[in-house]
Amino acid sequence: QLALEESGGGSVQAGGSLRLACAASRWIYDTYCFAWFRQAPGKEREGVAALCSGARGESTYYVDTVKGRATISEDVAKNTLYLDMNSLKPEDTAMYYCASDPTELMTAIQALKMISPQWFKYWGLGTQVTVSS
C-alpha cells in the first residue's frame, strides 16, 4: 500500500504562484509514475502533469493547459512530489490530487497525449486551489 497526502493549496489572486506538495508514505524506487490531477465542480478529473521513472530514466509530461506554467518535480529523500504553478488563472481553480502507480506509463501518456486517472492505483484526498480574478 502507498498513502499519499497533498498540501499547499489555498487562495491566490490571478497571476500568482503556488507550490503543491504530495507526501508519500514510502517511495517506489524502481519503475513508477506520479501525476497531478485536478477536478473542478461539474467537470471530469483532468491529468495536468506526470513524472515517470523507469528503465529509460525519468521523464515528465504536461498538458497544454499548464505547459509553461507548471513544473512537476520530486525529492526522493523527502518522499515528496511537487507541483509548482505560476501565472495562475481563475480557470486553474479546482481540487488538486496526487496519484501514483508502480508501472511505466509515460509511453502511453506521450502516445495518447493525455494522463488518464484510470491508469493510477494510489490517490490522495486532494488539496483545494482557488484563483480569484
Summary of the structure (lengths in Angstrom):
residues: 133
radius of gyration: 13.8
end to end distance: 40.0
largest distance: 43.5
contacts: 404
relative contact order: 0.32
helix: 12%
strand: 50%
